[in-house]
Amino acid sequence: MRSLIVGCVVLLSAAGIAVGCSTQSSDSDSFVVTSPKAGHDAGVTGPAPQAQSADPPVAAQGQPAGCVVVRVGSQSSSGGAEQGFAAAPLAGPRVIFLNKNGGTYYPGNGIDNSSANRSTLVSQAVTMPAYSRTASDWQQLMDLTRQTYAPFNVVVTDQDPGAAPHVEVVVSGHPSMIGQPSSAAGISPLTGDCSVIERAVVFAFDQLLQGPDDQARVVTHEAGHAFGLDHELYCPDLMSYLFDCAWPKHFIDQTVACGEYTARACNCGGSQDSVQHLFTALGKNQGMGVMDAGSMAMDAGGGTTTTQLAVVLGTPADGASVMGNAPLSLSATVTGGRPSKVYLEWEMPSGTVEVDCDAPPAGTTCTRSSGAYTFAFTAGTGARAWSVRAMDGGGTSTTSARRTLTLTDGSAMPVVTISSPTAGDTYAPGETVALRVNATAKTSVSQVWLTWMAPSGSTQYPLSSLGGTSWGLDVPISTVAVKGSRGLRITAYDPQNLAGSQDVTIEVQ
């Protein structure tokens, strides 16, 4: 019998509101991003509106949308045809199957069997829907997952391997569909001995996730649990819940303590190095030399030597409507190496303009942080399209997917007013930012999001409705946060996905 441990357990108050995550070793709640008492539930599907289940989510009551749940229970490794599923490592590469088609899943009776749609995470038969986003989003998700697992002896596919052993990640639906709290972005079984669950079935709920990069973060994190990884108390690592650090995250080749928000012993005792664990559990990519495989895993300094570039767009979302005749920011992340050049390709009715990040024209800025690039300028009104192109040192270019957006005249845009904090407010590491805003729209405000902009990257969280036009969220600053400015952008969306924003800057000292 192999015990499963708690990774992040979403707790519900008597009112059914998600209020925090508890760690394995504590009897009391360890509150993370929490909100004041709210009047009613608000959707947490992210800026691009998505179909919802009949059960309204409660994650907007303050729980981070990225909180990933690891189920508590037990899993037997013996009995019947399943006896050898978790035995010695397989001879060939393991397979991660990203399932975009959904399907019907049945209780596993103590053991997972991805080939038979049997899962320890469901208590009754449940039918999961197909992936709800675009084909372009799916391809970006596939590309990002493959990049993350490229150093290891793993094949990532969206074609069902059938009877062959594989870890299946069901990318669809809402956590309430399998009886999980509405704040759970994903859920995975995890053994107590750090071994691989050869036919694990895990879930990443795309209706709670904002785009391919957010989906990839949860998908790769969940698969990591199926391969025996615990949570790490080291922000840059993909297995960490901490957020005030570089983005996107990677598996980091560094030995660190485990834990969610406080240090604890790792699942197998002591500390954990996610890269070395995966090299041991999975092996190195057999399609490249050992040195090449190792160099593609991020080291503690954040460097990487591979030159195969990939470009993934950030915000705004595809098809978004944003304020015209106003400052506009477009973000993208380049992974796989250090590009020699990065360009924004901005399509207007009069033609396409290429903006060099190293030499932007007057009135345009381009900032970079690790692999994240942000172009900012004042745009007009009307339909636009954009993409980002990166060039490696050999002159080979990689271009992102193309996105469209509409720049409106602002007459129907939501209006956001930030009452707290005020510009220039200072906070010490470990303190909490009490965010309070007023958001109105011509029709109604459907959701409000915080974009937390740290020196090393940005992260988004949903605000809670406090009744009327008031929204709020309490955000704790990491005890190891670096000094410097933090930009807080509050964006409100109406039911038609029109957006209005206001920014404020605070200081961490």
C-alpha positions as a printed Julia matrix, in Angstrom:
509×3 Matrix{Float64}:
   0.0    0.0     0.0
   1.44   3.39   -0.95
   0.18   6.47    0.84
  -0.58   9.66   -0.99
   0.34  12.94    0.64
  -1.28  16.34    0.78
   0.17  18.81   -1.67
  -2.34  21.63   -1.39
  -5.72  21.02    0.18
  -8.36  23.63   -0.52
 -10.32  24.32    2.64
 -13.93  25.42    2.66
 -15.5   27.59    5.29
 -19.02  27.04    6.55
 -20.2   29.38    3.83
 -18.53  27.26    1.18
 -15.82  29.79    0.49
 -12.29  28.71   -0.33
 -10.15  30.33    2.32
  -6.7   28.82    2.11
  -4.35  25.89    1.72
  -3.0   23.71    4.51
   0.31  21.93    4.55
   0.96  18.32    5.33
   2.55  19.0     8.68
   0.23  21.59   10.21
  -3.0   21.25   12.15
  -3.98  24.85   11.42
  -4.75  26.67    8.21
  -1.86  28.33    6.39
  -3.61  31.19    4.65
  -2.26  32.28    1.33
  -4.05  34.77   -0.9
  -7.31  35.31    0.95
 -10.16  37.7     0.5
 -12.49  39.49    2.89
 -15.95  38.05    3.32
 -17.74  38.28    0.0
 -21.37  38.8    -0.83
 -21.56  36.26   -3.64
 -19.48  34.05   -5.85
 -17.74  35.48   -8.9
 -16.46  33.64  -11.96
 -12.77  32.86  -12.28
 -12.46  31.82  -15.9
  -9.96  34.59  -16.68
 -10.16  37.49  -19.09
 -11.44  35.41  -22.0
 -14.96  34.25  -21.04
 -15.36  30.49  -21.07
 -18.27  28.09  -20.62
 -18.98  27.29  -16.99
 -20.49  24.29  -15.25
 -23.78  24.63  -13.41
 -21.93  24.85  -10.09
 -20.55  28.41   -9.79
 -16.88  28.45   -8.79
 -15.82  29.96   -5.48
 -12.15  30.44   -6.31
 -12.76  34.15   -6.8
 -13.3   34.39   -3.06
  -9.55  34.88   -2.84
  -7.88  31.53   -3.53
  -5.1   31.77   -6.13
  -6.33  30.34   -9.41
  -3.13  28.33   -9.62
  -3.61  26.37   -6.4
  -3.05  22.75   -7.39
  -4.61  20.02   -5.29
  -3.01  16.66   -4.6
  -5.54  14.1    -3.46
  -5.26  12.45   -0.07
  -5.88   8.73   -0.07
  -4.13   5.46   -0.76
  -3.15   3.52   -3.83
  -2.32  -0.15   -3.97
   0.44  -1.4    -6.25
  -0.71  -5.01   -6.19
  -3.54  -7.11   -7.5
  -4.85  -8.24  -10.86
  -3.63  -6.89  -14.17
  -2.4   -3.69  -12.5
   0.32  -5.37  -10.45
   3.23  -4.34  -12.63
   2.15  -0.8   -13.43
   4.35   0.83  -10.79
   7.21  -1.66  -10.89
  10.67  -1.05  -12.36
  11.09   1.88  -14.77
   9.99   1.17  -18.32
  12.64   0.42  -20.92
  11.6    3.11  -23.4
  10.53   6.72  -22.89
   7.48   7.34  -20.79
   4.48   9.01  -22.36
   2.51  12.07  -21.24
  -0.84  12.07  -23.01
  -2.57  15.48  -23.03
  -6.23  14.65  -23.57
  -8.19  17.44  -25.28
 -11.23  15.3   -26.11
 -12.46  14.55  -22.59
 -14.24  11.26  -21.9
 -15.93   9.26  -19.17
 -13.84   8.33  -16.12
 -14.63   5.73  -13.48
 -13.5    5.14   -9.87
 -10.17   3.35   -9.78
 -10.83   1.37   -6.6
  -7.42   2.23   -5.22
  -5.35   2.35   -8.4
  -5.07   4.47  -11.53
  -5.32   2.95  -15.01
  -5.16   5.59  -17.72
  -5.69   2.95  -20.42
  -9.1    2.07  -18.93
 -10.09   5.6   -17.76
  -9.89   4.47  -14.12
  -8.93   7.17  -11.62
  -8.47   7.35   -7.86
  -9.58  11.0    -8.09
 -13.23  10.34   -8.94
 -15.82   8.71   -6.69
 -18.37   8.0    -9.42
 -18.53   7.9   -13.19
 -18.01  11.39  -14.62
 -17.94  12.65  -18.21
 -15.43  15.42  -18.84
 -16.01  17.77  -21.8
 -13.61  18.54  -24.61
 -11.0   21.29  -24.31
 -12.79  24.63  -24.55
 -10.13  26.85  -26.1
  -8.89  27.35  -29.65
  -6.73  25.05  -31.75
  -3.96  27.67  -31.54
  -4.16  27.65  -27.73
  -3.91  23.86  -27.72
  -0.83  23.89  -29.95
   0.85  26.44  -27.69
   0.03  24.26  -24.67
   1.54  21.23  -26.41
   4.66  23.18  -27.38
   5.2   24.52  -23.86
   4.73  21.1   -22.26
   7.2   19.54  -24.69
   9.74  22.28  -23.99
   9.43  21.78  -20.24
   9.98  18.02  -20.45
  12.51  18.13  -23.33
  15.53  17.26  -21.15
  13.92  14.04  -19.93
  13.15  10.68  -21.52
   9.48  11.52  -22.09
   7.25  11.76  -25.14
   4.42  14.33  -25.02
   1.49  13.54  -27.31
  -2.18  14.34  -27.79
  -2.85  10.99  -29.47
  -4.28   8.37  -27.1
  -1.61   5.66  -26.5
  -4.37   3.12  -25.81
  -3.15   0.06  -23.88
   0.44   1.33  -23.64
   1.39   2.69  -20.19
   1.07   6.46  -20.02
   0.35   9.38  -17.69
  -2.85  11.04  -18.87
  -3.55  14.71  -18.19
  -7.21  15.52  -18.85
  -7.23  19.2   -19.86
 -10.87  20.19  -19.62
 -13.78  21.21  -17.5
 -14.24  22.52  -14.0
 -13.18  20.95  -10.67
 -16.79  20.69   -9.49
 -17.34  18.1   -12.24
 -15.29  15.59  -10.26
 -16.37  16.77   -6.83
 -13.38  19.01   -6.11
 -13.42  22.54   -4.63
 -13.97  25.25   -7.2
 -10.58  26.8    -6.43
  -8.6   23.76   -7.63
  -6.79  24.47  -10.9
  -5.6   20.87  -11.08
  -5.41  17.64   -9.13
  -3.03  14.69   -9.18
  -2.27  11.49   -7.28
   1.16  11.41   -5.63
   2.87   8.42   -4.07
   4.45   8.54   -0.63
   7.72   6.96   -1.83
   8.49   9.32   -4.76
   7.89   6.56   -7.3
   6.25   7.01  -10.69
   2.55   6.21  -11.08
   2.88   4.62  -14.49
  -0.77   4.99  -15.52
  -1.79   8.04  -13.52
  -4.86  10.06  -14.48
  -4.6   13.71  -13.48
  -6.75  16.73  -14.28
  -6.06  20.34  -15.32
  -9.28  22.35  -15.39
  -9.11  24.63  -18.41
 -12.21  26.61  -17.41
 -10.23  28.06  -14.49
  -7.03  28.77  -16.43
  -6.35  31.93  -18.37
  -4.35  30.83  -21.4
  -1.8   28.35  -22.75
   1.0   29.54  -20.44
  -1.19  29.23  -17.34
  -2.5   25.85  -18.55
   1.03  24.61  -19.24
   2.12  25.61  -15.73
  -0.61  23.44  -14.2
  -0.24  20.56  -16.7
   3.52  20.26  -16.2
   3.21  20.67  -12.42
   0.55  17.93  -12.25
   2.58  15.55  -14.37
   5.5   16.22  -12.04
   3.45  14.86   -9.15
   2.65  11.71  -11.12
   6.42  11.28  -11.59
   6.98  11.56   -7.82
   7.81  15.25   -7.29
   6.75  17.03   -4.11
   6.09  20.78   -3.71
   9.21  22.91   -3.33
   9.69  26.03   -1.25
  11.72  27.66   -4.01
   9.86  30.2    -6.1
  11.54  29.75   -9.53
  10.82  26.01   -9.59
   7.75  24.72  -11.38
   6.82  22.69   -8.29
   6.54  25.8    -6.08
   3.41  27.76   -5.13
   5.39  30.95   -4.5
   4.84  33.58   -7.17
   7.0   36.68   -6.68
   9.81  35.5    -8.98
  10.76  34.93  -12.62
   8.14  33.78  -15.1
   7.75  31.34  -16.77
   8.87  28.77  -14.21
  11.01  25.72  -14.97
  12.31  22.62  -13.25
  15.43  23.96  -11.5
  18.6   21.96  -10.91
  19.05  22.96   -7.28
  18.53  21.13   -3.99
  15.92  22.95   -1.89
  13.46  22.42    0.95
   9.93  21.24    0.29
   6.72  22.92    1.39
   3.86  25.03    0.17
   4.33  28.32    2.09
   6.51  27.12    4.97
   9.43  24.69    4.93
   8.89  21.02    5.71
  10.61  17.74    4.98
  10.09  16.43    1.47
   7.87  13.5     0.7
  10.85  11.15    0.72
  12.62  13.02    3.5
  15.2   15.8     3.41
  15.23  18.09    0.37
  14.51  17.81   -3.35
  16.12  18.68   -6.7
  13.36  18.48   -9.31
  15.75  18.09  -12.26
  17.83  15.34  -10.69
  14.71  13.56   -9.47
  13.3   13.5   -13.01
  16.63  12.37  -14.45
  16.56   9.47  -11.96
  12.87   8.65  -12.4
  12.62   9.16  -16.18
  16.14   9.23  -17.57
  17.65  11.83  -19.87
  16.39  12.53  -23.35
  17.84   9.75  -25.49
  17.62  11.86  -28.63
  20.51  14.07  -27.49
  23.79  13.7   -25.69
  23.9   13.64  -21.92
  25.44  17.12  -21.76
  22.79  18.51  -24.11
  20.0   16.98  -22.06
  21.38  18.45  -18.86
  21.9   21.89  -20.36
  18.23  22.2   -21.31
  17.14  21.98  -17.67
  17.29  25.37  -15.99
  20.16  25.8   -13.55
  19.98  27.77  -10.33
  21.13  30.92  -12.13
  18.26  30.77  -14.6
  20.46  30.19  -17.66
  19.92  27.76  -20.51
  22.14  26.85  -23.46
  19.74  25.4   -25.98
  19.13  27.52  -29.1
  15.76  26.12  -30.15
  13.57  29.15  -29.49
   9.84  29.21  -28.8
   7.65  32.31  -28.52
   4.41  32.3   -26.51
   2.18  35.36  -26.31
   0.97  36.61  -22.94
  -1.56  39.43  -22.76
  -3.93  40.63  -24.03
  -5.82  37.45  -24.88
  -6.74  36.57  -28.45
  -9.87  38.48  -29.52
  -9.75  40.86  -26.54
 -11.34  44.3   -26.59
  -9.19  46.95  -24.91
  -9.22  50.71  -24.52
  -8.12  52.6   -27.61
  -6.38  56.0   -27.69
  -4.65  54.88  -24.47
  -1.46  53.11  -23.36
  -1.37  49.48  -24.49
   0.96  46.67  -23.32
   1.67  43.49  -25.3
   3.66  40.7   -23.65
   5.39  37.54  -24.83
   7.8   34.97  -23.41
  10.76  33.54  -25.33
  12.08  30.17  -24.12
  14.76  27.77  -25.3
  17.69  30.17  -25.27
  18.79  33.78  -25.41
  17.49  35.43  -28.6
  19.71  37.84  -30.46
  16.68  39.91  -31.55
  13.0   40.14  -30.59
  10.47  41.97  -32.74
   6.8   42.95  -32.35
   4.88  42.63  -35.6
   1.94  45.04  -35.29
  -0.73  44.85  -38.01
  -2.76  48.0   -38.69
  -5.21  48.76  -41.53
  -2.42  50.71  -43.21
   0.09  47.83  -43.02
   2.39  45.93  -40.68
   5.01  47.65  -38.53
   7.96  45.69  -37.13
   9.23  47.02  -33.77
  12.74  46.05  -32.7
  12.89  45.58  -28.91
  16.47  46.89  -28.92
  15.58  50.04  -30.87
  11.89  50.92  -30.46
  10.58  54.09  -32.13
   9.77  57.23  -30.17
   6.79  56.74  -27.86
   7.33  52.97  -27.65
   9.16  51.04  -24.96
  10.28  47.43  -24.77
  11.24  45.94  -21.41
  12.64  42.49  -20.76
  12.91  40.34  -17.64
  14.55  36.94  -18.1
  12.63  35.62  -21.12
   9.62  37.95  -20.75
   9.25  40.86  -23.18
   6.7   43.7   -22.93
   6.07  46.26  -25.68
   4.17  49.39  -24.59
   2.84  52.29  -26.65
  -0.31  54.35  -27.21
  -2.63  52.82  -29.8
  -5.57  54.23  -31.74
  -8.94  52.55  -32.26
 -10.16  49.76  -34.51
  -9.17  46.18  -35.36
  -5.54  45.13  -34.93
  -3.46  41.94  -35.0
  -0.05  41.16  -33.54
   2.64  38.53  -33.15
   6.19  38.4   -31.78
   9.25  37.09  -33.63
  12.52  35.98  -32.0
  15.8   35.4   -33.8
  18.63  33.19  -32.54
  22.33  33.85  -32.96
  22.42  31.95  -36.23
  19.74  34.11  -37.83
  16.9   31.55  -37.55
  13.55  33.17  -36.69
  10.66  31.76  -34.65
   7.31  33.55  -34.76
   4.5   33.21  -32.23
   0.87  32.55  -33.05
  -1.03  35.56  -34.41
  -3.58  37.28  -32.16
  -6.3   39.83  -32.88
  -7.71  42.58  -30.68
 -10.18  45.44  -30.93
  -9.28  48.91  -29.69
 -12.53  50.55  -28.58
 -13.31  54.23  -28.15
 -13.85  53.67  -24.42
 -17.5   54.74  -24.22
 -18.63  51.35  -22.94
 -15.46  50.24  -21.14
 -15.56  49.22  -17.47
 -14.12  51.83  -15.1
 -11.78  50.84  -12.26
 -10.89  52.98   -9.24
  -8.31  51.68   -6.75
  -8.99  52.83   -3.18
  -6.25  50.73   -1.54
  -3.29  50.67   -1.74
  -2.33  54.15   -2.82
   0.62  55.01   -5.02
   3.95  54.77   -3.22
   2.71  52.76   -0.24
   5.55  50.71    1.26
   5.47  47.13    2.53
   7.98  44.82    4.16
   8.43  41.16    3.13
   5.82  39.11    4.95
   3.25  41.9     5.1
  -0.11  41.76    3.31
  -1.41  44.14    0.65
  -5.12  44.77    1.24
  -6.4   45.47   -2.26
  -9.79  47.24   -2.5
 -11.26  48.58   -5.74
 -14.46  49.93   -7.2
 -15.43  48.58  -10.64
 -18.38  49.71  -12.76
 -19.54  49.06  -16.33
 -22.34  50.12  -18.63
 -23.98  46.7   -18.21
 -22.31  44.86  -15.32
 -18.87  43.74  -14.17
 -18.45  39.98  -14.55
 -14.92  39.6   -13.16
 -11.97  41.63  -11.89
  -8.31  40.52  -12.03
  -5.07  41.64  -10.44
  -1.87  41.54  -12.48
   1.01  41.57   -9.97
   4.09  42.91  -11.77
   7.33  42.11   -9.93
  10.83  42.91  -11.22
  11.16  39.31  -12.37
   7.74  38.71  -13.96
   3.96  39.0   -13.71
   1.24  36.83  -12.16
  -2.55  37.17  -12.24
  -5.17  36.52   -9.54
  -8.97  36.99   -9.45
 -10.55  39.47   -7.04
 -13.64  38.68   -4.98
 -16.91  40.55   -5.27
 -17.68  42.26   -1.96
 -21.16  43.31   -3.01
 -22.3   46.17   -5.21
 -19.36  47.62   -7.12
 -16.73  46.7    -4.52
 -14.06  44.04   -5.09
 -11.13  42.97   -2.97
  -8.2   40.63   -2.4
  -5.54  40.32    0.31
  -2.13  39.47   -1.15
   0.74  38.42    1.15
   4.22  39.45    0.07
   6.71  36.6     0.19
   9.06  36.65    3.17
  11.94  36.31    0.69
  10.72  38.96   -1.74
  13.39  41.22   -3.18
  13.28  44.96   -2.61
  11.87  47.18   -5.32
   8.72  48.39   -7.02
   5.65  46.27   -7.65
   3.09  47.29  -10.24
  -0.53  46.37   -9.54
  -2.84  46.47  -12.55
  -6.55  45.97  -11.84
  -8.61  44.99  -14.88
 -12.4   44.69  -14.88
 -14.35  42.79  -17.54
 -17.98  43.05  -18.54
 -19.97  40.08  -19.93
 -18.83  40.97  -23.48
 -15.19  40.84  -22.35
 -14.67  44.6   -22.68
 -11.95  45.59  -20.26
 -10.94  48.66  -18.31
  -7.85  48.97  -16.09
  -6.11  51.13  -13.54
  -2.54  50.77  -12.27
  -0.86  51.59   -8.97
   2.76  51.11   -7.9
   3.89  50.09   -4.41
   7.33  49.56   -2.89
   8.77  46.51   -1.13
  11.52  47.61    1.28
